[in-house]
Amino acid sequence: MNSHFDLINNRIAPLREQIINHPVYAKITDLEDLKVFMEHHVFAVWDFMSLLKSLQINLTCTSIPWFPKADANTTQLINEIVLGEESDIDQHGERKSHYVLYLEAMQQCGANTASMEKFAASLQANPDFTAAYEAGKVNMATQEFINFTFDIIQNHPLHTQAAVFTFGREDLIPDMFISIVRDIHARFPDQVSILKYYLERHIEVDGDHHGNLSLEMTAALCGVEESNWIEAADAVEKALQMRLKLWDAVQHKLTF
């Protein structure tokens, strides 16, 4: 294991522990609670894809005329991750992105997708986040979470983006949540089967394979410069703090 990875993992260990053992999961006891959780979480699923595509845009050539990038290894790594995230298979073997699969899981269980869909439609028509937040009536904690992600995308170097992608987003689904979903699925199999598949597929594809690819990409981009690793650790720590704030907001919603 890269010693710099140990540095980051040791620094963020307390925050990861707080996220994995967050009390929000204990609040999810039935289908209605699960709907509330998903209505918040879907925004994290969406902006994860934006962070991923930022990496792809910068590590591959997406313009015409085409020219090769200097490092074909990082090009291959990011393209392989994008392939899985943007065009994976659903439970029927049909191709779709993980984001679309998550929306379908929400629709199946009766969660409200209107906020996400209105936000996305507004942003697609006009790249004004303030207007999009208003259109989707997006709560403040979610706005802050998205704003942080796009600050990383727009104002931080690639090694920082890769680190946030790798350590701040890819491996934060705790066993407790998966167990809760399986329990709810046992009671409501026709309403939770897609979400159960989504989570199990996430573990299968993202947990090991994509996780290893992401680590390799982050190591290549940070290189041997100590300052790059320090910047990466700072950004990852902030990313986890933002996830905690989002989960706090969901817990508050489920409590009151």
One Martini backbone bead per residue (centre of mass of N, CA, C, O) as a GRO file, in nm:
protein
  256
    1MET     BB    1   0.096   0.036   0.022
    2ASN     BB    2   0.072   0.352   0.000
    3SER     BB    3   0.182   0.582   0.229
    4HIS     BB    4  -0.017   0.809   0.147
    5PHE     BB    5  -0.273   0.648   0.204
    6ASP     BB    6  -0.223   0.620   0.504
    7LEU     BB    7  -0.238   0.918   0.565
    8ILE     BB    8  -0.530   0.960   0.477
    9ASN     BB    9  -0.670   0.733   0.638
   10ASN     BB   10  -0.583   0.837   0.919
   11ARG     BB   11  -0.714   1.119   0.898
   12ILE     BB   12  -1.022   1.005   0.814
   13ALA     BB   13  -1.118   0.786   1.013
   14PRO     BB   14  -1.318   0.940   1.202
   15LEU     BB   15  -1.514   1.026   0.974
   16ARG     BB   16  -1.582   0.749   0.861
   17GLU     BB   17  -1.699   0.642   1.125
   18GLN     BB   18  -1.931   0.847   1.141
   19ILE     BB   19  -2.066   0.765   0.875
   20ILE     BB   20  -2.099   0.452   0.912
   21ASN     BB   21  -2.232   0.530   1.223
   22HIS     BB   22  -2.473   0.683   1.163
   23PRO     BB   23  -2.794   0.751   1.301
   24VAL     BB   24  -2.967   0.752   1.041
   25TYR     BB   25  -3.000   0.443   0.995
   26ALA     BB   26  -3.182   0.388   1.252
   27LYS     BB   27  -3.427   0.563   1.122
   28ILE     BB   28  -3.456   0.326   0.912
   29THR     BB   29  -3.765   0.125   0.934
   30ASP     BB   30  -3.914   0.208   0.663
   31LEU     BB   31  -4.034   0.310   0.364
   32GLU     BB   32  -4.064   0.613   0.433
   33ASP     BB   33  -3.774   0.657   0.526
   34LEU     BB   34  -3.636   0.568   0.264
   35LYS     BB   35  -3.747   0.792   0.088
   36VAL     BB   36  -3.608   1.027   0.228
   37PHE     BB   37  -3.322   0.935   0.183
   38MET     BB   38  -3.332   0.925  -0.133
   39GLU     BB   39  -3.412   1.229  -0.180
   40HIS     BB   40  -3.115   1.306  -0.095
   41HIS     BB   41  -2.906   1.099  -0.222
   42VAL     BB   42  -2.945   1.155  -0.530
   43PHE     BB   43  -2.756   1.406  -0.539
   44ALA     BB   44  -2.495   1.240  -0.487
   45VAL     BB   45  -2.519   1.060  -0.734
   46TRP     BB   46  -2.508   1.291  -0.941
   47ASP     BB   47  -2.238   1.450  -0.854
   48PHE     BB   48  -2.053   1.212  -0.894
   49MET     BB   49  -2.074   1.218  -1.206
   50SER     BB   50  -1.946   1.499  -1.240
   51LEU     BB   51  -1.671   1.426  -1.124
   52LEU     BB   52  -1.610   1.200  -1.321
   53LYS     BB   53  -1.630   1.376  -1.586
   54SER     BB   54  -1.404   1.569  -1.519
   55LEU     BB   55  -1.183   1.358  -1.529
   56GLN     BB   56  -1.231   1.265  -1.819
   57ILE     BB   57  -1.193   1.536  -1.966
   58ASN     BB   58  -0.885   1.569  -1.850
   59LEU     BB   59  -0.774   1.254  -1.923
   60THR     BB   60  -0.904   1.305  -2.200
   61CYS     BB   61  -1.021   1.320  -2.530
   62THR     BB   62  -1.325   1.538  -2.613
   63SER     BB   63  -1.213   1.653  -2.883
   64ILE     BB   64  -1.206   1.830  -3.200
   65PRO     BB   65  -0.943   1.720  -3.266
   66TRP     BB   66  -0.765   1.445  -3.193
   67PHE     BB   67  -0.550   1.383  -2.902
   68PRO     BB   68  -0.317   1.255  -2.718
   69LYS     BB   69  -0.240   1.170  -2.415
   70ALA     BB   70   0.033   1.131  -2.219
   71ASP     BB   71  -0.145   0.934  -2.020
   72ALA     BB   72  -0.279   0.624  -2.084
   73ASN     BB   73  -0.334   0.510  -1.804
   74THR     BB   74  -0.540   0.724  -1.698
   75THR     BB   75  -0.730   0.694  -1.933
   76GLN     BB   76  -0.806   0.399  -1.877
   77LEU     BB   77  -0.909   0.425  -1.588
   78ILE     BB   78  -1.142   0.630  -1.635
   79ASN     BB   79  -1.291   0.478  -1.862
   80GLU     BB   80  -1.362   0.228  -1.693
   81ILE     BB   81  -1.532   0.372  -1.482
   82VAL     BB   82  -1.737   0.505  -1.671
   83LEU     BB   83  -1.850   0.251  -1.796
   84GLY     BB   84  -1.980   0.150  -1.526
   85GLU     BB   85  -2.145   0.415  -1.441
   86GLU     BB   86  -2.288   0.488  -1.739
   87SER     BB   87  -2.310   0.149  -1.851
   88ASP     BB   88  -2.458  -0.053  -1.697
   89ILE     BB   89  -2.642  -0.309  -1.543
   90ASP     BB   90  -2.933  -0.429  -1.477
   91GLN     BB   91  -3.148  -0.679  -1.363
   92HIS     BB   92  -3.205  -0.730  -1.699
   93GLY     BB   93  -2.938  -0.636  -1.874
   94GLU     BB   94  -2.960  -0.333  -1.902
   95ARG     BB   95  -2.848  -0.030  -2.006
   96LYS     BB   96  -2.722   0.194  -1.742
   97SER     BB   97  -2.701   0.417  -1.516
   98HIS     BB   98  -2.682   0.462  -1.182
   99TYR     BB   99  -2.870   0.704  -1.174
  100VAL     BB  100  -3.111   0.582  -1.324
  101LEU     BB  101  -3.141   0.342  -1.135
  102TYR     BB  102  -3.207   0.514  -0.887
  103LEU     BB  103  -3.464   0.645  -0.996
  104GLU     BB  104  -3.611   0.373  -1.030
  105ALA     BB  105  -3.605   0.303  -0.730
  106MET     BB  106  -3.776   0.542  -0.641
  107GLN     BB  107  -4.027   0.482  -0.812
  108GLN     BB  108  -4.086   0.200  -0.696
  109CYS     BB  109  -4.116   0.312  -0.381
  110GLY     BB  110  -4.240   0.626  -0.399
  111ALA     BB  111  -4.048   0.837  -0.441
  112ASN     BB  112  -3.955   1.169  -0.483
  113THR     BB  113  -3.833   1.308  -0.806
  114ALA     BB  114  -3.898   1.613  -0.860
  115SER     BB  115  -3.659   1.770  -0.747
  116MET     BB  116  -3.438   1.644  -0.925
  117GLU     BB  117  -3.574   1.692  -1.205
  118LYS     BB  118  -3.603   2.003  -1.185
  119PHE     BB  119  -3.312   2.065  -1.136
  120ALA     BB  120  -3.197   1.931  -1.395
  121ALA     BB  121  -3.370   2.084  -1.604
  122SER     BB  122  -3.273   2.366  -1.531
  123LEU     BB  123  -2.964   2.314  -1.571
  124GLN     BB  124  -2.985   2.225  -1.871
  125ALA     BB  125  -3.108   2.503  -1.972
  126ASN     BB  126  -2.948   2.654  -1.719
  127PRO     BB  127  -2.628   2.722  -1.564
  128ASP     BB  128  -2.807   2.783  -1.276
  129PHE     BB  129  -2.806   2.698  -0.953
  130THR     BB  130  -3.004   2.887  -0.816
  131ALA     BB  131  -3.243   2.820  -1.003
  132ALA     BB  132  -3.238   2.511  -0.959
  133TYR     BB  133  -3.291   2.510  -0.657
  134GLU     BB  134  -3.563   2.650  -0.680
  135ALA     BB  135  -3.706   2.451  -0.871
  136GLY     BB  136  -3.640   2.196  -0.657
  137LYS     BB  137  -3.639   2.267  -0.361
  138VAL     BB  138  -3.354   2.270  -0.227
  139ASN     BB  139  -3.188   2.207   0.033
  140MET     BB  140  -2.922   2.340   0.201
  141ALA     BB  141  -2.744   2.088   0.247
  142THR     BB  142  -2.744   2.003  -0.051
  143GLN     BB  143  -2.628   2.258  -0.168
  144GLU     BB  144  -2.356   2.244  -0.017
  145PHE     BB  145  -2.269   1.975  -0.132
  146ILE     BB  146  -2.267   2.059  -0.432
  147ASN     BB  147  -2.087   2.310  -0.411
  148PHE     BB  148  -1.837   2.156  -0.327
  149THR     BB  149  -1.805   1.976  -0.573
  150PHE     BB  150  -1.787   2.222  -0.780
  151ASP     BB  151  -1.538   2.343  -0.656
  152ILE     BB  152  -1.355   2.108  -0.717
  153ILE     BB  153  -1.400   2.108  -1.026
  154GLN     BB  154  -1.332   2.432  -1.081
  155ASN     BB  155  -1.074   2.490  -0.842
  156HIS     BB  156  -0.924   2.208  -0.871
  157PRO     BB  157  -0.708   1.981  -0.910
  158LEU     BB  158  -0.687   1.658  -1.019
  159HIS     BB  159  -0.571   1.525  -0.761
  160THR     BB  160  -0.808   1.624  -0.585
  161GLN     BB  161  -1.042   1.500  -0.737
  162ALA     BB  162  -0.946   1.206  -0.713
  163ALA     BB  163  -0.946   1.190  -0.404
  164VAL     BB  164  -1.243   1.252  -0.358
  165PHE     BB  165  -1.346   1.019  -0.527
  166THR     BB  166  -1.198   0.788  -0.366
  167PHE     BB  167  -1.236   0.884  -0.043
  168GLY     BB  168  -1.530   1.056  -0.055
  169ARG     BB  169  -1.734   0.834  -0.237
  170GLU     BB  170  -1.687   0.511  -0.308
  171ASP     BB  171  -1.680   0.397   0.030
  172LEU     BB  172  -1.991   0.470   0.210
  173ILE     BB  173  -2.145   0.190   0.242
  174PRO     BB  174  -2.287   0.040   0.490
  175ASP     BB  175  -2.388  -0.256   0.620
  176MET     BB  176  -2.633  -0.147   0.772
  177PHE     BB  177  -2.790  -0.037   0.525
  178ILE     BB  178  -2.808  -0.299   0.367
  179SER     BB  179  -2.963  -0.451   0.587
  180ILE     BB  180  -3.210  -0.266   0.591
  181VAL     BB  181  -3.293  -0.305   0.295
  182ARG     BB  182  -3.333  -0.612   0.317
  183ASP     BB  183  -3.558  -0.597   0.526
  184ILE     BB  184  -3.753  -0.424   0.358
  185HIS     BB  185  -3.761  -0.618   0.116
  186ALA     BB  186  -3.899  -0.852   0.269
  187ARG     BB  187  -4.169  -0.671   0.295
  188PHE     BB  188  -4.106  -0.505  -0.006
  189PRO     BB  189  -4.021  -0.649  -0.292
  190ASP     BB  190  -4.178  -0.456  -0.515
  191GLN     BB  191  -4.020  -0.173  -0.393
  192VAL     BB  192  -3.687  -0.275  -0.340
  193SER     BB  193  -3.528  -0.432  -0.568
  194ILE     BB  194  -3.360  -0.208  -0.707
  195LEU     BB  195  -3.201  -0.106  -0.464
  196LYS     BB  196  -3.075  -0.373  -0.391
  197TYR     BB  197  -2.925  -0.403  -0.656
  198TYR     BB  198  -2.765  -0.141  -0.650
  199LEU     BB  199  -2.601  -0.206  -0.392
  200GLU     BB  200  -2.481  -0.480  -0.483
  201ARG     BB  201  -2.346  -0.363  -0.737
  202HIS     BB  202  -2.168  -0.159  -0.596
  203ILE     BB  203  -2.000  -0.367  -0.447
  204GLU     BB  204  -1.905  -0.535  -0.691
  205VAL     BB  205  -1.783  -0.290  -0.865
  206ASP     BB  206  -1.683  -0.047  -0.676
  207GLY     BB  207  -1.539  -0.163  -0.426
  208ASP     BB  208  -1.296  -0.301  -0.586
  209HIS     BB  209  -1.237  -0.227  -0.880
  210HIS     BB  210  -1.282   0.085  -0.869
  211GLY     BB  211  -1.109   0.130  -0.621
  212ASN     BB  212  -0.837   0.046  -0.751
  213LEU     BB  213  -0.844   0.244  -0.988
  214SER     BB  214  -0.858   0.503  -0.814
  215LEU     BB  215  -0.592   0.468  -0.666
  216GLU     BB  216  -0.413   0.467  -0.916
  217MET     BB  217  -0.495   0.746  -1.016
  218THR     BB  218  -0.414   0.912  -0.766
  219ALA     BB  219  -0.115   0.834  -0.764
  220ALA     BB  220  -0.047   0.948  -1.047
  221LEU     BB  221  -0.140   1.251  -0.987
  222CYS     BB  222   0.029   1.307  -0.724
  223GLY     BB  223   0.279   1.151  -0.690
  224VAL     BB  224   0.577   1.292  -0.519
  225GLU     BB  225   0.428   1.533  -0.412
  226GLU     BB  226   0.354   1.639  -0.103
  227SER     BB  227   0.153   1.871  -0.165
  228ASN     BB  228  -0.056   1.696  -0.309
  229TRP     BB  229  -0.130   1.517  -0.062
  230ILE     BB  230  -0.222   1.744   0.122
  231GLU     BB  231  -0.446   1.852  -0.059
  232ALA     BB  232  -0.600   1.589  -0.072
  233ALA     BB  233  -0.658   1.554   0.232
  234ASP     BB  234  -0.812   1.817   0.273
  235ALA     BB  235  -1.045   1.754   0.070
  236VAL     BB  236  -1.144   1.489   0.192
  237GLU     BB  237  -1.218   1.596   0.467
  238LYS     BB  238  -1.433   1.793   0.360
  239ALA     BB  239  -1.612   1.586   0.217
  240LEU     BB  240  -1.690   1.432   0.480
  241GLN     BB  241  -1.818   1.672   0.622
  242MET     BB  242  -2.044   1.707   0.409
  243ARG     BB  243  -2.173   1.430   0.450
  244LEU     BB  244  -2.247   1.470   0.745
  245LYS     BB  245  -2.438   1.709   0.699
  246LEU     BB  246  -2.637   1.555   0.524
  247TRP     BB  247  -2.708   1.334   0.735
  248ASP     BB  248  -2.812   1.529   0.947
  249ALA     BB  249  -3.051   1.630   0.776
  250VAL     BB  250  -3.191   1.357   0.749
  251GLN     BB  251  -3.226   1.299   1.047
  252HIS     BB  252  -3.402   1.544   1.106
  253LYS     BB  253  -3.631   1.465   0.913
  254LEU     BB  254  -3.686   1.182   1.066
  255THR     BB  255  -3.750   1.316   1.357
  256PHE     BB  256  -3.970   1.566   1.256
   0.00000   0.00000   0.00000
